[in-house]
Amino acid sequence: MTSLTTVRVRYQTIEIGNTDIHICTLRDNQQFSDPDDEALNLGICSASWPMFGVIWPSSLVLANHMLDYDIAGKRILEVGCGMALSSLLLNHRHADITATDYHPTVEYFLDRNTTLNNNKEINFERLDWAEDNSHLGKFDMIIGSDLLYEDQHIDILAEFIDRHAMPTCEVIVVDPGRGRKNKLTNKMIEFGFSSKHVKPENTTYLDLPFKGHILTFSRDNSIQTE
């Protein structure tokens, strides 16, 4: 697992409402360290290696959206968590949160940042959405941000969500506007979810206007499964 001594990092405090999240990230998206070819063997090239390790606008939108969200009694999964800002926030709120990502270095930073915030350890599993061998189980809420880089990700992501969604489940995906939200929506409808696309109400915490949407997918099969 990558040591922090091999890449340049930065420490910052991100204000989410009145909550401060202390976080260590890569200094920028030019960092790279894969001495044992662990990432390369997973298909992660040097150019895409650092993408997990910086804070993207969509992750800020998701974290702010989750600040006051009703999480009582819910088991929550963050997919493609990267720097896991929302997981750190939800952990601070004492949520039952599990984080996942494909990148082999994510867990190192997640543990580091959990310690920085003096909170309990966050459950983490490194996994590939396409693999059907995870022991994660099922969740009441599944969240993620900026997940759809390629058309091929749409079916794989929707199928992964369906495998790990409780019969009654809410899914929240912040999409920055890469042109794939409607394709994901159509696939989620096939799995019995209704959908809603909204613009975030307030993004003054971002440097630039946010062109994307918050996608909310809901499914309630409690009656059918009783």
C-alpha positions as CSV (number, residue, x, y, z in Angstrom):
1,M,0.0,0.0,0.0
2,T,1.4,3.4,-0.9
3,S,3.2,5.3,1.8
4,L,2.5,9.0,2.2
5,T,6.3,9.6,2.0
6,T,6.2,8.7,-1.7
7,V,3.7,11.4,-2.8
8,R,3.2,15.0,-2.0
9,V,0.1,15.6,0.1
10,R,-1.8,18.6,1.5
11,Y,-3.9,19.0,4.7
12,Q,-7.0,21.0,4.6
13,T,-10.2,21.6,6.6
14,I,-13.4,21.5,4.6
15,E,-16.4,23.3,6.0
16,I,-19.7,21.5,5.4
17,G,-22.3,23.7,6.9
18,N,-21.1,24.2,10.5
19,T,-19.1,20.9,10.4
20,D,-15.4,20.8,9.9
21,I,-13.9,17.8,8.2
22,H,-10.1,17.6,8.4
23,I,-8.7,15.8,5.4
24,C,-5.3,14.7,3.9
25,T,-5.4,14.5,0.1
26,L,-2.9,14.4,-2.7
27,R,-1.2,17.7,-3.3
28,D,-2.6,17.7,-6.9
29,N,-3.5,15.4,-9.7
30,Q,0.0,15.1,-10.9
31,Q,1.1,12.8,-8.0
32,F,1.9,9.1,-8.7
33,S,3.3,6.2,-6.8
34,D,2.8,2.5,-7.8
35,P,6.2,0.9,-7.0
36,D,4.8,-2.7,-7.0
37,D,2.5,-2.2,-10.0
38,E,-0.5,-2.9,-7.8
39,A,-2.6,-0.2,-9.5
40,L,-1.3,-1.0,-12.9
41,N,-2.3,-4.7,-12.5
42,L,-5.8,-3.5,-11.8
43,G,-5.9,-1.5,-15.0
44,I,-5.2,1.9,-13.4
45,C,-2.7,3.8,-15.5
46,S,-0.3,6.5,-14.2
47,A,-2.5,9.3,-15.7
48,S,-5.6,8.1,-13.9
49,W,-3.9,7.0,-10.7
50,P,-4.2,10.3,-8.8
51,M,-7.8,11.0,-9.7
52,F,-9.1,9.3,-6.5
53,G,-6.9,11.6,-4.3
54,V,-8.2,15.1,-4.8
55,I,-11.6,16.7,-3.8
56,W,-13.9,17.1,-6.8
57,P,-16.9,19.5,-7.0
58,S,-19.4,16.6,-7.1
59,S,-18.0,15.2,-3.8
60,L,-18.5,18.5,-2.2
61,V,-22.1,18.7,-3.5
62,L,-22.8,15.2,-2.2
63,A,-21.3,15.9,1.3
64,N,-23.3,19.1,1.6
65,H,-26.5,17.2,0.5
66,M,-25.9,14.6,3.2
67,L,-25.3,17.1,6.0
68,D,-28.8,17.2,7.3
69,Y,-30.2,14.1,5.5
70,D,-32.3,11.6,7.4
71,I,-29.9,8.7,8.2
72,A,-31.6,7.3,11.3
73,G,-31.5,3.6,11.4
74,K,-30.1,3.3,7.8
75,R,-27.2,1.2,6.6
76,I,-25.4,3.4,4.1
77,L,-22.9,2.5,1.3
78,E,-20.7,5.0,-0.5
79,V,-19.6,3.7,-3.9
80,G,-16.5,4.9,-5.7
81,C,-15.7,6.9,-2.6
82,G,-12.3,8.3,-3.5
83,M,-11.4,10.7,-0.7
84,A,-14.7,9.6,0.9
85,L,-15.7,13.1,2.0
86,S,-19.3,12.1,2.4
87,S,-18.3,8.9,4.4
88,L,-16.2,11.0,6.7
89,L,-19.1,13.4,7.2
90,L,-21.6,10.6,7.8
91,N,-19.2,8.9,10.2
92,H,-19.0,12.2,12.1
93,R,-22.8,12.1,12.3
94,H,-22.5,8.5,13.7
95,A,-24.1,6.9,10.7
96,D,-23.7,3.2,9.8
97,I,-21.5,3.9,6.8
98,T,-19.4,1.6,4.6
99,A,-17.1,2.9,1.9
100,T,-15.9,1.2,-1.3
101,D,-13.5,2.0,-4.1
102,Y,-11.5,0.1,-6.7
103,H,-8.2,2.1,-6.2
104,P,-5.7,0.3,-3.9
105,T,-4.6,3.4,-2.1
106,V,-8.0,4.7,-1.0
107,E,-8.1,2.7,2.2
108,Y,-4.8,4.2,3.4
109,F,-6.1,7.7,3.1
110,L,-9.5,6.7,4.5
111,D,-7.9,5.4,7.7
112,R,-5.6,8.4,7.9
113,N,-8.5,10.9,7.5
114,T,-10.7,9.0,10.0
115,T,-7.9,9.4,12.5
116,L,-7.6,13.1,11.7
117,N,-11.2,13.6,12.6
118,N,-11.0,11.5,15.8
119,N,-13.9,9.3,14.7
120,K,-14.4,5.5,14.7
121,E,-13.0,3.4,11.9
122,I,-15.1,3.3,8.7
123,N,-15.8,-0.1,7.1
124,F,-14.1,-0.3,3.7
125,E,-14.0,-2.9,0.9
126,R,-11.9,-2.6,-2.3
127,L,-14.0,-4.0,-5.1
128,D,-14.8,-4.0,-8.8
129,W,-18.5,-3.2,-9.6
130,A,-18.4,-6.0,-12.1
131,E,-17.5,-8.7,-9.6
132,D,-20.3,-10.5,-7.9
133,N,-18.3,-11.9,-5.0
134,S,-18.6,-9.1,-2.4
135,H,-19.7,-9.8,1.1
136,L,-21.0,-6.3,1.6
137,G,-24.6,-7.3,2.0
138,K,-27.5,-5.0,1.4
139,F,-28.1,-1.3,2.2
140,D,-30.9,1.1,2.9
141,M,-29.1,3.9,1.2
142,I,-26.4,4.0,-1.5
143,I,-24.6,7.2,-2.4
144,G,-21.9,8.3,-4.8
145,S,-20.5,11.2,-6.8
146,D,-19.0,11.6,-10.3
147,L,-19.2,7.8,-11.1
148,L,-20.0,7.7,-14.8
149,Y,-16.8,8.2,-16.9
150,E,-17.7,5.7,-19.6
151,D,-20.9,4.3,-21.1
152,Q,-19.8,0.8,-20.1
153,H,-20.0,1.9,-16.5
154,I,-23.7,2.5,-16.6
155,D,-25.0,-1.1,-16.7
156,I,-22.3,-2.3,-14.4
157,L,-23.0,0.4,-11.8
158,A,-26.8,-0.1,-11.9
159,E,-26.4,-3.9,-11.5
160,F,-24.0,-3.4,-8.6
161,I,-26.5,-1.1,-6.9
162,D,-29.4,-3.5,-7.5
163,R,-27.3,-6.3,-5.9
164,H,-26.6,-4.3,-2.8
165,A,-29.9,-2.4,-2.4
166,M,-32.5,-3.5,0.1
167,P,-36.0,-4.0,-1.4
168,T,-36.8,-0.5,0.0
169,C,-33.8,1.7,-0.8
170,E,-32.8,5.2,-1.7
171,V,-29.9,5.9,-4.1
172,I,-28.3,9.3,-4.4
173,V,-25.8,10.0,-7.2
174,V,-24.3,13.4,-7.8
175,D,-23.5,13.7,-11.5
176,P,-21.4,16.6,-12.8
177,G,-23.0,16.6,-16.3
178,R,-21.0,14.1,-18.3
179,G,-24.1,13.3,-20.4
180,R,-24.9,9.9,-18.9
181,K,-27.5,10.6,-16.3
182,N,-30.5,9.7,-18.4
183,K,-28.9,6.4,-19.4
184,L,-28.4,5.6,-15.8
185,T,-31.9,6.6,-15.0
186,N,-33.4,4.3,-17.6
187,K,-31.4,1.4,-16.2
188,M,-32.4,2.2,-12.6
189,I,-36.1,2.3,-13.7
190,E,-35.6,-1.3,-15.0
191,F,-34.7,-2.3,-11.5
192,G,-37.9,-0.8,-10.1
193,F,-36.6,2.6,-9.0
194,S,-38.4,5.9,-9.5
195,S,-36.2,8.9,-10.3
196,K,-35.8,12.6,-9.6
197,H,-33.2,15.0,-11.0
198,V,-32.6,18.3,-9.2
199,K,-30.0,21.0,-9.2
200,P,-28.4,21.6,-5.9
201,E,-30.0,24.6,-4.2
202,N,-26.8,26.3,-3.0
203,T,-23.3,25.8,-4.3
204,T,-21.6,28.9,-3.0
205,Y,-19.0,26.6,-1.5
206,L,-17.8,25.8,-5.0
207,D,-15.3,27.9,-7.0
208,L,-17.4,27.6,-10.2
209,P,-21.1,27.1,-11.1
210,F,-22.1,23.5,-10.9
211,K,-23.5,22.2,-14.1
212,G,-24.7,18.8,-12.9
213,H,-27.6,17.3,-11.0
214,I,-28.4,15.4,-7.9
215,L,-30.0,12.1,-9.0
216,T,-32.3,10.5,-6.5
217,F,-33.6,7.0,-7.1
218,S,-36.2,5.5,-4.8
219,R,-37.6,2.0,-4.5
220,D,-40.2,0.8,-2.0
221,N,-41.0,-2.9,-2.2
222,S,-41.8,-3.3,1.5
223,I,-45.4,-4.3,0.8
224,Q,-44.5,-6.9,-1.8
225,T,-41.8,-8.5,0.3
226,E,-43.8,-8.9,3.5
